[in-house]
Amino acid sequence: MPTNKTQPTDASVKEYLAAIEDTVRREDCRWLVALMSRLTGHPARMWGPSIVGFDTYHYKYASGREGDICVVGFSSRKSEISIYLSAPGPLQESLLAQLGKHKMGKACLSVKRLSDIDTKILEQLIAASIAEVKRLGS
């Protein structure tokens, strides 16, 4: 069975953040570090070369594929910030409707800048995803 390509590393989160050229995006990412660390109770850790992740959980699909991944995380991409929400939870749809300018994939929320969204709603989305991961893991 193949292993997950995205693994935790010993790379520096501070160095990753410092290398973000756009000053507004860098500050947005620093804000996300503080928020996600507070919500998970875990420090930031690099997962692969570009994901800042928090906490960890073991997943197993019906196909038999399994692995470990961060509970929540984010990555500064070329034109946006990708926020990884591992489990949708029952409130996700209604919260997304209140969030502001964003795109949502299966587990990836994309925003250009935090000023484009309601960060209180974002906090609720992240907290709900964390709670759902913990519920599913029980």
N, C-alpha and C positions, 0 to 999 in steps of 0.2 A: 504494500500500500504506500503510495507516495506521501511524503511529509509536506506539511504546510510551508510554503516559501517564506511567509512572514513570521519571523522568529524574533524574540527579544534579543537585544544586543547590549553591549557595554558602551555604545556610542553616547556622546554627551548631548543631553537635551538642550542645555544652555548654548552649546556651539551650534546646534541645529537652528535654534531660534535666532541667534546672533547673525547667522548667515542669510536670513530673510531680508532681501534688499529693501522692499517696500516697508517704510517705517510704520504706517498705519496697520498693515497686515501683521508685522512683527508684534506690535502692541496687542492686536486682536488675539494672536496666538498665545501671548503671555497671559492674557486674561483667561483664555480657555484652559491653560495649564492650572491656574489657580482654582477655577471653577471645578474642573474635573477631579482635581486632587481632593478638594473639599468634599465633593459629592461621593467619591469612591472611598475616601480615607486612605488612598495609596498615592505614592509619589509618581511622577511622570517617568516613563522609561521609553527608550527608542525601540520600536519594533521594525526591523528591517532598516533601510537607510532613510525613510521619510515619514514614518508614522510615529506620532507621540501617543503612547497608549498608557492606560491606567488599569490596574488590577489584571486578573487573568481568569479565564474559565475554560473548562474542557467541554468540547462539543462532540457530538456523534450523530451523524446523519443516518437515515434509514438505509442508505447504500452501504453503510459500514465504514465510510470515511470518517476519521476523527482527528482531533488535534487540539491545540491550545491557542487562544487568541486573547487580545485585550478586551475587557468588558466595554469600554468606550475609548475613543481616541480621535485624533484629527491629523490632518496633513495639510501643509501649505502647498498648494499646487500652482501651476503657472498663472491661472486667472481667477482662482477662487480658493476658499478653504473647504476641504472635505471633512465633515464631521461624521464619525462612524458610530452608529447606534445599533448595537448588536441584536436587540429584540424590540419589535414595534410596540407592544403593549396596547391596551384597549383605548387609551386616550390619544394615541398618536395622530389619527386623522383630524380630530377636532382641534388639537393644538397646532398642527401644521397650517390649518385654515386661518389661524390668528397670528402666525409667525412673522409674515412679511415676505419680502422678495427672496425666494429660494428655489432650489430644485431638489426633488427627493427621489432617489432610486430605492432599491430593495432595502438597503441598510446604510446608505450614504446620503447625508444631507449636505448640499453644496450651497454656500453663500459667498458673495463677493467680499462683503465687509460686514462686521457686526452692526455697524450703524444702519444697515439696510433691514435689520430685523429687530424684533422685540426680544431682548436678551432674557427677560423674565420668563417668557414662553420657552425660549431655548433651554433655560435651566430646568423647566418642568419636563421638557422632552427628554433631556439627558437623564434626569432623575427617574423618569418612568421607564426608560430603557434599562437602566441599572437594576431597578426593582424587578423588571420582567426577567432579566437574565438570572437573578437570584431565585425568583420563583420557579423558573424552568429547571434550574439546577438542583432544586430540592427533591 
